[in-house]
Amino acid sequence: MVYALIAILVALAFSWSALLWGYRDRYTEPLYPAVDEVFDRRCLPIILEHEVPAKKAIIMVHGFPSTPYSFNHAAMKAYEHGYDVYVPLLPGFGTKPEDLYHTSFTQWYGYLEEYYRDKRFQYDTLFVVGTSMGGSMTLKLAERFSGTEMAPDGIATVAAPVFLNDVSIGAIQRWGYYFMRLVAIFTPALGPRNHTGSERKNDGEELWVGYGGSFVRGGVSLMHALKTIRKELGKITVPLFAMHDVADRTISFQNLGTIQSEVKSDPFVARTTAMTSDHNRHTLLMYPSVREDLTNEMIQFFDGLCQDDGKKEHGPNETQ
């Protein structure tokens, strides 16, 4: 009887953590990045504006727990192709790990949406690109504004999650994701630290700047937000260029198929890579082995949308 009771309690605790029963973001008030307190200048927002104001721009959104520097190469390439480029620093990131402890996806996304609204009507054409969680936020923006005058003219995602694990399709990236809520009761993060890169060269992985460690409370907030983002993918009608590596070690590649099957983007282009590099194969626009090709293809996709809003250069749901 005692063992049965223990088993029931364990099952309930696991379900409470894995299924996020009753979860709500605790921190929801507007929050802004502390750009004067960044731990490294590479954490600063990237703003590239032409002397003669451009008519087209791209907003690039970093992931969790990354910084704008992950877009350093892509931002410069887009600028050289005539785009004004903005890579904001999300609030709670790029300063010290403790600043992330009492924040949530609601606040990170809220800041991004406000930033996007400020830029939307400054340009005839505006695109949004997001990596990882930034890709999820980009999808949420498209869900929010598709079919309205505020809609982005196109979006691109890099390894964007709409789930972390999904047993129903056999996508279990890390079992630990199911236990984050339980761990978060006792600590907001495991091994938190500022990460300023590495001396060991590894296809650009050494360039990554952000927070190291596992931020479980923030992870729970993200996991909860993804449930709604996934449910509302069908609202997306804006053109979408989606990138993902088949062996991504951070976010399951099966997310790409889920996105492709649910969105109504026309055109939709799925761009896959099959890297063999000894890193997470996740922050694709940062890795020298693939970033040039991917960035050029993304810019060409956007250029095609600029040339003729009514003319699609790719067929719907095309896969490369």
Phi, psi and omega in degrees: 000315180297316181295324179294319179296318178298318180298319179295317180296319178296318180296319179294319179296318179296315180296319178302319180283313186287322184265354177058042178305127174069010183288140170217143175298129180281325185256114185228351182293152180304141183222145183231152183290145178265076187293339179279357184241017182297146182279350180204141182299338179290349177278347185294152174303148175258124177231114181237105182240136179285150180300315170269114187309131179282160177264355182228148183210161176229131169259130180244133189242119182285169184263197185246121358253068189266195181214171181302338185298338179296344179255013186305312181292312182298322180297316180295319180296316180295320178299318179296336179269012173098005179267141161284143186230136178230125177235092183287155170268123180287148183295138181095347183256155171079007181244279172214148186307325182300334180291342181270343188299320186249046176230174183211169176301323178306317181285319180297313180291321179303318178295317180298316181297320177297318179298316180297316180301321180296328183270337192308311186263008172280345185229146174295323184228129181224128178245159178228135179235136179221141177254132176057237178302325176299328175291321176297318178296323178296318175298319180296320175301316180295323176296320183292323191243353178305137179084004178238169179292347179272357186298140171296153181283348176175159179224161173222141179235146178237111178052045183281129175271142164243358168202159175263314172229151173211099182300326186297335178245012177072026181257089177246096181285312178211123178298332181300335178303327182289343185255003185301320183294324177293315180297323183295343175298326188259333181203145179282340185202154176246121178063041183291142181194162171274134182244120184247026178103187183220154177278340181277119180292131181204070175053037176090349178301330181293348181273351186292131180234128180173207176266135171264160181108184180244115183262088191290322180294317176295325178296322177295317179298317178297313182300321178294316181296326183296332181300316180286320179301315180296318183296331187255015180303328181296347178282345186280121178239351182287153178304143186221128175246108188248126181245142176197144175268141185294339181242031177307127183266357181253311182237128183305133177301335181295347173300323182299315179297322178296315178299313183298324183283342187254325184287161177246029181293139176218106006274160168239128177235124174260119181246112181256153172235160178225075185283156175241004182295151182271066173210190187286348179054043190239308183273072196298324183283005177256341187273120180305331183293336182228345191295326182296309181297314183294317180296316179298317180294321178296314180296320177298321177299313179294319179303318179299323179288330178290321187296321182203104183301333183265357184247122181265127181271348177235148174285157179298140177055043176276141178242134177252000000 
